[in-house]
Amino acid sequence: MADRVNEQAIESEGQGRDVVLSARDVTVAFGSKVVLDNLNLNIYRGEILGFVGASGTGKSVLMRTVLRLLPRRSGTIKILGQDFDELDEPQRNALDMRLGVLFQQGALFSSLTVKENIQVPMREYLDLPRSLMDELAHLKIRMVGLAADAADKYPSELSGGMIKRAALARALALDPELVFLDEPTSGLDPIGAAEFDELIANLRDSLGLTVYMVTHDLDSLFSVCDRIAVLGKKRVMVEGTIDDMLAYDDPWVQAYFRGKRARSIVPQDEGARHGSSGK
Ligand SMILES: Nc1ncnc2c1ncn2[C@@H]1O[C@H](COP(=O)(O)OP(=O)(O)OP(=O)(O)O)[C@@H](O)[C@H]1O
């Protein structure tokens, strides 16, 4: 049943939309422990997809599998219409350049300044004169709302929110089309998190990004995500809008989207429309 819902969602919503990432029947296991079992997922161009699921269900595993940091046992993953397994090295590099990644906690190199961190992907993939790389790094720094003097600071001199922004600037270094964000607002206070959400939405609009965001943050899900995919029972249990989540009959989905914390966020008419009882 859950499978059918997911497959039907993929078929019906996919019509006429540009699929930027598709995962088909993806299975990932560690020894005998199967974490993802025939998982299917589509991400469409220009959307912000929020990816949620209980702790330990495999959200990071899926992201790392998509990014080829973990092997999969079976299944197909296509990014921007291409399957990495069918590409040679130069083609893989070309595809990698169209992707940006913000790992949890930012994962900046502590011995490099913000500017140098942003320039890491430029050095890896491009052969640019130093002055141009400096100009580009400053552009990215402005783009993510950091002050110009952040360029020469080291990660240890930055606040949590600044680290996230610097890491986002690095993720945007090569002007990617698809950006992966692993819990981008974790560790930020509510105001910092809301500002970061707004930044992501603005960048999506201005740069035409597609965003795949793993998050536990209900505010992000309600405020900036166009669609949500819920990982459960080793696959995408349901994907769709907030309305679809509110209407989906599963104890975890109901507890998550209608629980105490969600009630303060769900727009009142949404809750009423779907019979939220305030339990
Ligand atoms: N390299 C690995 N070797 C063995 N097991 C692993 C490995 N990486 C992840 N796992 C297991 O896979 C499962 C899913 O882990 P994952 O980190 O993807 O969960 P998650 O949904 O991202 O959780 P959280 O929300 O807490 O970050 C866990 O049971 C974890 O122990």
The ligand as a Gaussian input file, in Angstrom:
#p B3LYP/6-31G(d) Opt

LIG

0 1
 N       28.704000       3.084000       7.801000
 C       27.741000       2.427000       8.454000
 N       27.912000       1.158000       8.848000
 C       26.939000       0.484000       9.478000
 N       25.718000       0.994000       9.776000
 C       25.492000       2.263000       9.411000
 C       26.475000       3.060000       8.735000
 N       25.954000       4.287000       8.488000
 C       24.698000       4.260000       8.992000
 N       24.434000       3.051000       9.530000
 C       23.156000       2.670000      10.158000
 O       22.116000       3.004000       9.253000
 C       20.971000       3.433000       9.975000
 C       20.492000       4.762000       9.440000
 O       21.428000       5.767000       9.818000
 P       21.285000       7.286000       9.368000
 O       22.462000       8.004000       9.953000
 O       21.096000       7.379000       7.902000
 O       19.952000       7.706000      10.098000
 P       19.224000       9.133000      10.034000
 O       17.838000       8.886000       9.576000
 O       20.045000      10.098000       9.239000
 O       19.230000       9.501000      11.580000
 P       19.302000      10.932000      12.327000
 O       17.998000      11.607000      12.071000
 O       19.470000      10.547000      13.754000
 O       20.489000      11.690000      11.770000
 C       21.356000       3.460000      11.450000
 O       20.878000       2.290000      12.054000
 C       22.851000       3.471000      11.411000
 O       23.387000       2.844000      12.558000

